[in-house]
Amino acid sequence: MKQKRHSISRTIIDDHHPHPEIVLIGQPNCGKSTIFNSVAGYRSISTNFPGATVAYTRSHVAIYGRKCNLVDLPGIYSLTALDRAAEESKKYILDERIDVIINVVDASLLSRSLELTLQLLEINVPMILCLNMMDEAARKGVDIHIDQLAQELKIPVIPTVGSKGQGIDDLFTAAFETIHQSHQKASLSLSRHVEKKINHLEQMLKKKPRRCNHVSDRLIAIKLLEQDPFFAHICDDDMSLAREVSVLQAELSEEHGETPDAVIAAERHNLAMYLFEKVARVSHPKRKWTDHLDDALMHPVLGFVIMLFVLYLFFNLIFKFGSTIETPLMILLMRFVETATMSLGQQSLPYTLLYSALTGIAGGIAIVLPYLLPFLIGLALIEDIGYLPRIAFLMDSFMHKIGLHGTAVIPGILGYGCSVPAVMATRILASPRDRFIASVVAIIIPCSARMVVIMGLVGYYFGGNAALGIYILNIVVVSILGSILSKLMPEDIPGMILEMPSYHRPKAQVVLAKTWLRLKDFIIVAWPLLILGSLILGLAEWQHLDGTINLITRPITYVLDLPPQVGTTLIFGILRKELSMLMLYQALGTENVAAVMTSTQILVFTLFVVFYVPCLATLGIMGRELGWKRTSLATAVTLLLAIVIALLGRIVGAVIF
C-alpha cells in the first residue's frame, strides 16, 4: 500500500468552537500513539512498551481542512478498570462526549483484541475498527477477511500500518463520514440465557430516568450485572432496581458456578473467538530469528548477562561522548564569556548580571547536552527496538523479591529518563501501597538530570567505571529500600502478565521526534531555571547573601564535610537536579572542582545529590498522584537516605583516596 502520511494536513487550532471529538481507544502497544502522532505531529510519547501512555493526550487539528479534537487514551484491555491508567480511559469513555471511536487493534492479535471491540460496541457510539500492524499480521500468517469482519460488526474496518503511514488517509476519511451516518447496531449477542437477563434489566432501565446520557441501557445493564463500581450509584436511590440486579446476579452465579463478571467475561471471550475463527485464517509461520533472539534475551541466566552488557555499553558510550567534548566546549564558551564581560568592572552590577547569565547558558550547552542528548537518543532506540519489555520480564522475579508487582519495573525503567513520567506511570499499578513504594523507588533512580551530575563529576574525575559503580550502588539501595518498605507495608503480590511486543526497526523520525520532545523539557524549563539560578546566585554573592543561605544548610554540609559554599547549590538542585552541579561551578568560582574539593568531597556531594529530595516538578506530580501527606513522607525518606549514603561514602572515600 502506498505511504500517504504527508498528504494529511496538520494544523493546530486555537479556537474554542465545538468540533467533532475523535477518540483513539485500544489495548496497550497496538499503535494508537503512532497513529495519533502521524496526524497531531508527535505530541504524544509513542513507545514500543505496554503502558507508555498513562494520561490521555488531546490535540486540536485540521484534517483535510476539517477541524476536530483528536484524543489518544491510555491503553486498556477491557472496560473493567484494573489500574489507574485504565480507570482514566474508562472514565473518559463513559463521561465525555465522543462523536467517533476509532478502536485501534493489533491485527496480529485480533482474537484477543476483539473482546475490547465487543465492549466498545455496547456504548452505542459511532465506531471504526482500525486493523493496525497489518504487516505484522501477514508475517505471523494471520489472514483477515476485512469485508466479512465489517459485515459482522456493522462498522467500517480500515487496515493500516501506522508506523509507515499506510491507511491513515482512509482511516480519518471514514471517521468523518461515520459522524454523519446512521449508526447500525451489530447483531452479535451472548448466549440465550445470559442475554435474557441483560434484556430484562435493559427494559427496566428504559423506564427509569436517564443516569448516563450517552451510554446505552444495554451497557449499563451489563455493568450492573458485573458489579462494576463505576455504575453502582445507579442503584443507590432505586431499591426495586437494586433488588432485581441482586436476583439476576444470584441466578447467573447459581447457573454457572462463577461470579457474574466472570460469566459475562467468559461469554464475551467465546464470542470474540467465534468471530475471529469466522473472519480469519491462520497459517503457522516458521520460527524466525527474532524467536531465537528472545530465547537468549529472556533466558534466566544469559538474559541477565546480555542486559548488564547492554547497560554497561550504553552508559560507557554516553560517558565517552560527553567527556570527550565537554572540556574543549566549556573552555571555548568560557573564553567567550570572559571576552563579552571584559569591558565591565568585575565588582559592578552589570558585570555580575551578564557574567552570571552567560555562565548559565554556557553550562547548559557544555555540560548538560553532551551527556543528556546521547542518553535520550539511546533511550529512544532501546524503547523503539522493543528491548525494554524484555528487561521488565527479566526483572519481574527481582521485583517480587523486594515485595513489588513485576509491573513496577516499568516506572523504574522510565525513571532513568525522568522521574516525572516514572511517577505518572505508577498509575498502571492497582494497589495504592504499590504506587507509593514504586514512586519512592522511582524517584531515587538516577534520572537523566542526575546522570549529568554523575557523569560530570564522578565520571569526569574518576572515570566511567566509577560512574557505573554509582548506578550499581543505586540498584542495591533500591533493592534494600524496596524490601524495607514492603515489609513495613505487607500485601499479597499477584503474578504479572506482560505483553512482549514484536521487535521493530527504529525509525530515525520517531527517535529524533521523541528525543526532541524530552530534550525540549530541558530547553524550555530547566535551562531558563539554570540561567535564573545563576543570576540569583550571582546577585546573592554580589549582595553577600549567599553566606546566609549557606548558613541555613550548614548542618548538612558540616555533617558531610562539604565546603560551606556548596549549600546554595543543594537548594538549586531541588529546582532541577543538574542545577546542583552547574551552580557548583558558580559557587566555587571555578570549573575545576578538584582544585577546591577533595576526591572524597566530590564523591560525597554526588551521592547526596543522587539520592536526596526529588526535583520540584516531581514533587508536584507526586502530590497530585499520591497526596501531599505521602509525598512529604517520601521526601523525608529520600533526605534521610541521602545523608546516610553520603556519610558511608565519606567513610569509603577516606579509605580509598
Buried (B, 14 or more C-beta within 10 A) or exposed (E): EEEBBEEBEBEEBEEEEEBBBBBBBBBBBBBBBBBBBBBBBBBBBBBBBBBBBBBBBBBBBBBEEBBBBBBBBBBBBBBBBEBBBBBBBBBBBBEEEBBBBBBBBBBBBBBBBBBBBBBBBBBBBBBBBBBBBBBBBBBBEBEBBBEBBBEBBBBBBBBBBBBBBBBBBBBBBBBBEBBEEEEEEBEBEBEEEBBEBBEEBBEBBEEEEEBBEBBBBBBBBBBBBBBBEBBEEBBEEBEEBBEBBEEBBEBBBEEBEEBBBBBBBBBBBEBBBBBBEEBBEBEEEEEEEEEEEBEEBBEEEEBBEBBEEBBBEBBBBBBEBBBEEBEEBBEEBBEEBEEEBEEBEEEEEEBBBBBBBBBBBBBBBBBBBBBBBBBBBBBBBBBBBBBBBBBBBBBBEBBBEBBBBBBBBBBBBBBBBBBBBBBBBBBBBBBBBBBBBBBBBBBBBBBBBBBBBBBBBBBBBBEBEBBBBBBEBBEEBBBEBBBBBBEEBEBEBEEBEBBBBBBBEBEEEBBBBBBEBBBEBBEEBBBEBBBBBBBBBBBBBBEEBBEEBBEEBEEBBEEBBBBBBBBBBBBBBBBBBBBBBBBBBBBBEEBEBEEBBBBBBBBBBBBBBBBBBBBEBBBBBBBEBBEEEBBBBBBEBBBEBBBEBBBEBBEBBEEEE
